[in-house]
Amino acid sequence: MEAPLPQPTAQNPLTILEIGDSLGQDLGFGLGDDVFANDPYLHIIQAAVGDTGLARLDYYDWPAHLETELQQDHPGAVVVFLGGNDGQGFTVNGQVVEFGTPLWHEDYAARVALVMSECLAANARVLWVGMPIMGPSSLTSVMAQLDAIFRAEAAKHPGVTYFSSWSLFSNADGQYTPSEVVNGQEEVVRDSDGVHLTSYGDILLASALIAPMEKAWGIKVQPASGG
């Protein structure tokens, strides 16, 4: 069991760096603009970048950018929500590594581990949010493979907590559903592409992170809902 973080106060709020892809941007809106918008205890830095991930580091090198963010902002915690663009092969030392192969899994897991290790080395705890079920079934299969890697690597890194978002966006039968109950009302939580989150989806996911944050980090927060 990791030692709890210092209880944040209005004078000394907890800085949370949120990174990811376009889905990460959605979650950033939910955390920074909605659920914790008026929370004096938390300072949310929304640093997600669309069209990024860990597969194409030649396009956007998340480990390098993360190091800069950690040094600049000194967060006490990092929330990671990415993977939507990572169902693809990549090149390692001139070798093409096809998605889904054992070598791909090995290399991708190493990239995930690097991100986790960077955060921990900077004395930041990590909440790694797994990818949700998707509308397109082929994409759902890909996300399930990525989530298995995220979960496994989190288990190897004390200070990293894995949170599965899967059940938030699926029905009782485990199937994709575009609508869920948010604040007591049935709302559309997924965009028409079956991938991204609507503003209600942002709130649904961000709200679901309150309990795991408090449990993993040993703190209390004060979300806008007063919960």
C-alpha positions in Angstrom: 0.0 0.0 0.0 1.4 3.3 -1.1 1.6 6.1 1.5 -1.2 8.7 1.0 -0.6 12.0 -0.7 -0.7 15.1 1.6 -4.3 16.2 1.9 -4.7 19.0 -0.6 -6.0 22.4 0.7 -7.1 25.6 -0.9 -3.6 27.0 0.0 -1.8 23.9 -1.2 -3.9 22.2 -4.0 -2.9 19.0 -5.6 -1.7 19.6 -9.2 -3.0 16.9 -11.5 -1.5 16.6 -15.0 -3.9 15.0 -17.4 -2.4 13.6 -20.7 -3.7 11.6 -23.6 -5.1 11.7 -27.1 -8.4 13.2 -28.3 -10.2 11.0 -25.9 -7.9 12.3 -23.3 -8.9 15.8 -24.3 -12.5 14.8 -23.7 -11.6 13.6 -20.2 -9.6 16.7 -19.6 -12.7 18.8 -20.3 -14.7 16.6 -17.8 -12.1 17.0 -15.1 -11.0 20.6 -15.5 -14.1 22.3 -16.9 -16.8 20.3 -15.3 -16.4 18.0 -12.3 -13.5 19.8 -10.6 -13.9 23.3 -12.2 -14.7 24.8 -8.8 -12.6 22.5 -6.6 -10.2 24.6 -4.6 -8.2 21.4 -3.7 -7.3 20.4 -7.2 -5.4 22.2 -10.0 -6.1 20.3 -13.3 -3.6 20.8 -16.1 -5.2 19.7 -19.4 -2.3 18.6 -21.6 -3.8 15.9 -23.8 -3.0 16.3 -27.5 -5.3 14.9 -30.3 -4.1 12.3 -32.8 -1.3 11.2 -30.5 -0.5 8.0 -28.6 2.4 5.6 -27.9 2.5 3.8 -31.3 3.8 6.7 -33.4 6.5 8.3 -31.3 7.9 9.7 -34.5 4.8 11.8 -34.8 4.5 12.9 -31.2 7.0 11.6 -28.6 4.9 11.4 -25.5 7.7 10.3 -23.2 9.8 13.3 -24.2 6.9 15.7 -23.9 5.9 14.2 -20.6 9.4 14.8 -19.1 9.1 18.4 -20.0 5.6 18.7 -18.4 6.8 16.9 -15.3 9.7 19.3 -14.9 7.7 22.4 -15.6 4.5 21.7 -13.6 5.7 19.3 -10.8 2.4 17.5 -10.5 1.6 15.4 -7.5 -0.4 13.1 -9.8 -0.9 12.2 -13.5 -4.0 11.0 -15.1 -3.4 9.1 -18.4 -6.1 8.4 -21.0 -4.8 7.3 -24.4 -4.7 4.4 -26.8 -7.4 5.3 -29.3 -4.8 5.8 -32.1 -2.5 2.9 -31.1 -4.0 0.0 -32.9 -1.3 0.2 -35.6 2.1 -1.1 -36.3 5.3 0.9 -35.9 9.0 0.8 -36.8 11.7 0.0 -34.2 15.3 0.3 -35.3 14.2 0.1 -39.0 12.1 -3.0 -38.4 8.4 -2.9 -39.0 6.5 -4.3 -36.0 3.0 -5.4 -36.9 0.2 -4.6 -34.5 -0.9 -7.5 -32.3 2.3 -9.6 -32.7 4.3 -10.7 -29.7 7.1 -8.1 -30.5 4.5 -5.4 -30.8 3.1 -6.2 -27.4 6.6 -6.3 -25.9 7.6 -2.9 -27.4 4.3 -1.2 -26.6 4.3 -2.5 -23.0 7.8 -1.1 -22.7 6.5 2.3 -23.8 3.7 2.2 -21.3 6.1 1.2 -18.6 8.4 4.1 -19.5 5.5 6.6 -19.1 4.7 5.2 -15.7 8.3 5.2 -14.6 8.8 8.8 -15.7 5.9 9.9 -13.5 7.0 7.9 -10.5 10.5 9.1 -10.8 9.1 12.7 -10.6 7.3 11.7 -7.4 3.9 11.8 -9.1 1.3 9.1 -8.6 -0.5 7.8 -11.7 -4.1 7.0 -12.5 -4.1 5.2 -15.8 -7.6 5.1 -17.3 -8.3 2.2 -19.6 -9.9 2.7 -23.0 -13.6 2.3 -23.2 -15.6 -0.2 -25.3 -16.1 1.2 -28.8 -19.0 1.3 -31.2 -17.0 -0.4 -34.1 -16.5 -4.0 -33.0 -13.1 -4.2 -34.6 -11.9 -1.2 -32.6 -13.3 -2.7 -29.4 -11.1 -5.7 -29.9 -8.1 -3.5 -30.3 -9.0 -1.5 -27.1 -9.3 -4.7 -25.1 -5.8 -5.7 -26.1 -4.4 -2.3 -25.1 -6.3 -2.4 -21.8 -4.8 -5.7 -20.9 -1.3 -4.2 -21.4 -2.2 -1.1 -19.3 -3.6 -3.2 -16.5 -0.6 -5.6 -16.5 2.0 -2.8 -16.4 0.1 -0.9 -13.7 0.3 -4.0 -11.5 4.1 -3.9 -11.9 4.5 -0.3 -10.9 3.6 0.6 -7.3 2.1 4.1 -7.3 0.2 3.4 -10.5 -3.5 2.6 -10.3 -5.4 1.2 -13.3 -9.1 2.2 -13.7 -11.2 0.4 -16.2 -13.7 2.6 -18.0 -15.3 -0.3 -19.9 -18.4 -0.9 -17.8 -19.2 2.8 -17.8 -20.0 2.7 -21.5 -21.6 -0.7 -21.8 -24.9 -2.1 -20.9 -25.9 -5.0 -18.5 -25.0 -7.5 -21.3 -21.6 -6.0 -21.8 -22.5 -4.4 -25.1 -21.6 -0.9 -26.3 -24.3 1.7 -25.5 -24.3 5.3 -26.6 -26.5 6.4 -23.7 -26.1 6.2 -19.9 -27.6 7.9 -16.9 -25.8 11.0 -15.9 -26.9 13.1 -12.9 -30.1 11.1 -12.8 -31.0 11.6 -16.5 -30.6 9.4 -19.5 -28.1 11.2 -21.8 -26.1 10.5 -24.9 -22.5 9.9 -23.7 -20.8 8.9 -27.0 -20.4 10.8 -30.2 -21.9 9.4 -33.4 -18.5 7.9 -34.4 -18.8 5.5 -31.5 -15.4 6.5 -30.2 -15.3 10.0 -28.7 -17.2 11.2 -25.6 -19.9 13.8 -25.6 -19.9 16.5 -22.9 -22.1 14.1 -20.8 -19.6 11.3 -21.4 -16.9 13.6 -20.2 -18.8 14.2 -17.0 -19.6 10.5 -16.6 -16.0 9.4 -16.8 -14.5 12.3 -14.8 -17.1 11.7 -12.0 -16.2 8.0 -11.9 -12.6 8.9 -11.2 -13.4 10.6 -7.9 -13.6 7.4 -5.8 -10.4 5.7 -7.2 -8.5 9.0 -6.8 -9.5 9.2 -3.2 -8.8 5.6 -2.5 -5.5 5.3 -4.3 -4.1 8.6 -3.1 -5.6 8.7 0.4 -7.2 12.2 0.0 -10.5 13.9 -0.1 -11.6 16.1 -3.0 -14.4 18.6 -3.4 -16.0 18.2 -6.8 -18.5 20.7 -8.2 -21.4 18.3 -7.4 -20.4 18.4 -3.8 -20.0 14.7 -3.7 
